[in-house]
Amino acid sequence: MKIKVQREELHKKLSDIQNIVEKKNTMPILNHFLLTAEKGGSFITATDLETALKEPLDLEVLEEGKTCIPAKKLFEIVREMDGEISLESTEKQWLKVKGGKSVFRIACLAEDEFPVWPSITASGQTEEIRIDALLLREIVEKTLYAAGESDTRYVLNGLLFHLQPSGSLCVVGTDGHRLALTQKAISVSMKEEKKLIVSRKSVSELRRFLGDGGESVKVIMGKSHLLFSLGEIEFLTRLIEGTYPNYEQVLPMGNTKTATVEKEALMKALRRVSIMSKERSSAVKADFDTSTMVISASNPDVGEAKDEIPMTYTGDTMSLAFNARYLLDALGAMGGGVVIMKLNEPLSPVLMTEEGADDYKCVIMPMRL
């Protein structure tokens, strides 16, 4: 294999795969990516066995070939180079990297060691939908923050994609302490509903490719995998097996006390007051009265803080305690300027929505005072 490629092109594509290549040394091949150089089209492939990315690479092919290259090491080399870079594999196990007067020689692995790209159709029937890329990014950004990160209940470490034949897509994230839900109408042609659980890491990586354009994403659903195609980019992820909690039962229905507050004012007050909260719990207290919300925090080792913001409130005077970070995450995902909080009892789940929009809901469990 012998190719020439511009530094900016190679640097960008190597940057795209850095979070996908496996950092641990349990399987050395997963620290590598597969470079396929062909005159009909060249691309790079990276995988951690849970997620796989296949992305085109714009280069000049002098000699066709394939090789597995250490992803991090080549990324570090390319980052320090300028202009055109040439890559040439020699004796199968070595890659010569040349840019200007700089020359590197990197040990590689044979291409036949690289994991085979799974065939999504091999396991039986598949179904396909299309969804606008910007809409999918919005859905992901409004729910991903609430998913678990290293929960022992493995299904919580992902997002639930709940598709209804009626044309409804509901995406849910929860870690057991909070829940975020977005529901959108999309064009689908399905015989029955599907509930697919996609890992937090996979969705986080997918978000980076959804960009700012108006492209549509083709989503192919297999028995154990999900394939997202965006232009020439293919993003494959293994589905998480298991049963996701019944999110509809989590949504509180009897919350009759309503607080309406400016989102920006609430976020600023939470950031200020939480400086004095205990670092581990980020606990803040919120006192609800007719026209004012008083937010306070106390830490015996540091001191205390209090702030108040105007609001409209219908209900009995009440005090609740929250994890300030959970509230800030939920508020940050909202697009509107006004937030509606529906309350019941001091330890009952709190439902948060944007004023004038019911397609995004967030549920937060209060803490004990």
Sequence and secondary structure as in RCSB ss.txt:
>XXXX:A:sequence
MKIKVQREELHKKLSDIQNIVEKKNTMPILNHFLLTAEKGGSFITATDLETALKEPLDLEVLEEGKTCIPAKKLF
EIVREMDGEISLESTEKQWLKVKGGKSVFRIACLAEDEFPVWPSITASGQTEEIRIDALLLREIVEKTLYAAGES
DTRYVLNGLLFHLQPSGSLCVVGTDGHRLALTQKAISVSMKEEKKLIVSRKSVSELRRFLGDGGESVKVIMGKSH
LLFSLGEIEFLTRLIEGTYPNYEQVLPMGNTKTATVEKEALMKALRRVSIMSKERSSAVKADFDTSTMVISASNP
DVGEAKDEIPMTYTGDTMSLAFNARYLLDALGAMGGGVVIMKLNEPLSPVLMTEEGADDYKCVIMPMRL
>XXXX:A:secstr
 EEEEEHHHHHHHHHHHTTTS  SSSSGGGGEEEEEE TT  EEEEE SSEEEEEE   EEEE EEEEEEHHHHH
HHHHT  SEEEEEEETTTEEEEEETTEEEEEE B GGGS     TTTTS  EEEEEEHHHHHHHHHHHGGGS SS
 SSGGGGEEEEEEETTTEEEEEEE SSEEEEEEEE     SS EEEEEEHHHHHHHHTTS SS  EEEEEE SSE
EEEEETTEEEEEEB  S    HHHHS S   EEEEEEHHHHHHHHHHHHTTS TTT EEEEEE SSEEEEEEEET
TTEEEEEEEE EEES  EEEEEEHHHHHHHHHT  SSEEEEEE STTS EEEEETTEEEEEEEE  B  
